[in-house]
Amino acid sequence: MGLDSKIPAGPLKDKWKNHKDHMNLVAPNNRDKIDIIIIGTGLAGGSAAATLAEQGYNVKAFCYQDSPRRAHSIAAQGGINAAKNYQGDGDSTYRLFYDTIKGGDYRAREGNVYRLAEVSANIIDQCVAQGVPFGREYGGQLDNRSFGGVQVKRTFYAKGQTGQQLLLGAYSAMSRQIGKGRIKMHNRHEMLDLVIVDGKARGIIARNLVTGEIEKHSAHAVVIASGGYGNVYFLSTNAMGSNVSAAWKIHKKGAYFANPCYVQIHPTCIPVHGTQQSKLTLMSESLRNSGRIWVPKNIEDSVAIREGKLRPENIAEENRDYYLERRYPAFGNLVPRDVASRAGKERCDAGYGIENNDTKEGVYLDFSTEIMKKGKEAAIEKHIHNPTDQQIYDLGKAWIEEKYGNLFVMYEKITADDPYKTPMKIYPAVHYTMGGVWVDYNLQSTIPGCFVIGEANFSDHGANRLGASALMQGLADGYFVLPYTIADYLSADIRTGAISTDTPEFNEAEKEVKDKINFFLTNKGTHTVDHFHKQLGHIMWNKVGMGRTPEGLREAIKEIEEVRNNFWKDVRVPGDSDNMNPELEKAFRVADFLELGQLMAIDALNRNESCGGHFREDHATPEGEAERDDVNYKYVAAWEYKGMDINQSVAHKEDLVYENIEVKARSYK
């Protein structure tokens, strides 16, 4: 099957407008004849459910949490991008588009990214109208902060809890439609398979996670908005429940999976402290606006810090290596995530790490310079002549507290260190996944009627996502793109009538799910699901993580297969199926992670270049930067499932064409 991205012809800036002008529509009086299933209720799924229900469609929304408010979008901290140019510093739709393509290392589609930049401005207006409490300046105007990889301020924020506030906005819009009966909300339900009838996605099999009941649900279209797959690494910044299963189930039914090897490692995560840890905590990228990242210049100082014989505050300014400012003077601490992460790894690999953990990995994020700078500014504002150092510190601390207060509280609760006085310890960790289900310009997968939005698709970030663009993409897809494109598809279904669940296709899918449940509960293994998940995560982080080599990737492919074979032989799932059973839920998810992990390693081995989050150590410049190969690899790798042996998966190529941007080496120096 060829890959038709369905990108409209014509000039870049007119593509989306012209496309909308010529789409088929579903008239308002016909919309209640159409059912839409939405899997996931984060920013993408929640905004899509609210918008489609408001338009008059019957929406069935599913989430495995106890409430849509619990979706992992809630954890996003720093902000959401939009090309409003409120700061008058030269921002524009084109510049947001350009920064996103460049930030993704020239591995994203022009058409999709320009549309994202174009609709970004509407998102802010929509959210303000919903009452999202964005940060404001003294005069009441919406404020902006800087994020990595750009030289303008375009990030709107609500302290350090932007994701939560945006999700509450989408949830309030959903709640209104739930109250009207237009959204049937299925909390505590997990999708376990996609049902295809006559070549079209027509429903799902779901498990009620409270009663254990297996349910059949039908619809005229299915939307997957189930987030990313970072938990394949076991330790990540994702919520413990985040998983790949919905996306992987549709992959196994015919949806191509694109660029699985593109994983974002976030540079500002609290370092791993021990082998029994179950997840990691992120410190927002917005902190890089005010914090400076450093390690000691002298290796003996690093050793003394690790041994507890020296405090970072006591290291003189001239003995600190602010390595991002040294290596990338034009962007400094605000280089993109992949660049900052690799630079931190390089310093720790060289022995300068400051954290006393197994791997000695950690660097400092220090706010002392900013506290004194803002304190002096505040003293001038308050007409305090000759302020004492303590007065300056107190005023500066108050400024930091107003901007980032909740992040500092969170850090202190986790580490017992006061980050106002002692620099934060950070180290890169798995965060976001740029790969995902392949979709065309209409956000439709290779399965007709199955649409994929938000982090679950691959479409807008190339090989590396710029900070504050995940919330932008999720809400753009849900509020402003999918409602148009899905209508074009559904316009052919107004005479179809309700889809019956009493058909061979639904019965067969239901039987497969029940058989698998039965297998897990009767398999007399000796190891827990987590035992295998940790083994997988260890292989993934060490061999398919920040630095990849052909030898390591080949080993990973074999080792993951071994873990997978052992999992099916030796996994033990306690309990039964007709009530709550979290171990059973995990077994299904880890089974999918084991297959995905192998495909990620295969994809990384096939891509003989470094780009964005995919760093092949055998494809690096002498300075240690990523070295792309635009002649041979300027394409999207979309993988087709070919059965249980993941090595048999087939890669289809979608060539990336750049007509509006000059493709060149990415430099932040």
Secondary structure by P-SEA (a helix, b strand, c coil): cccccccccccccaaaaaaaacbbbbcccccccbbbbbccccaaaaaaaaaaaaaccbbbbbbcccccccccccccccccccccccccccccaaaaaaaaaaaacccccaaaaaaaaaaaaaaaaaaaaacccccccccccbbbbbbccccccccccccccaaaaaaaaaaaaaaaaaaaccccccccccccbbbbccccccbbbbbcccccbbbbbbccbbbbcccccccccccccccccccaaaaaaaaaabbbbccccbbbbbccccccccccccccccccccccccbbbbccccaaaaaaaaaccccccccccccccaaaaaacccccccccaaaaaaaaaaaaaaccccccccccccccccaaaaaaaaaaaaaaaaccccccaaaaaaaaaaaaaaacaaaaaaaaaacccccccccbbbbbcccccccccccccccccccccccccccccccccccccccaaaaaaaaaaccccaaaaaaaaacccccccccccccaaaaaaaaaaaaaaaaaaaccccccaaaaaaaaaaaaaacccccccaaaaaaaaaaaaaaaaaaacbbbbccccccccaaaaaaaaaaaaaaaaaaaaaaaaacccccccccccccccccccbbbccccccbbbbbbbcccccccbbbbbbbbbbccccccccccc
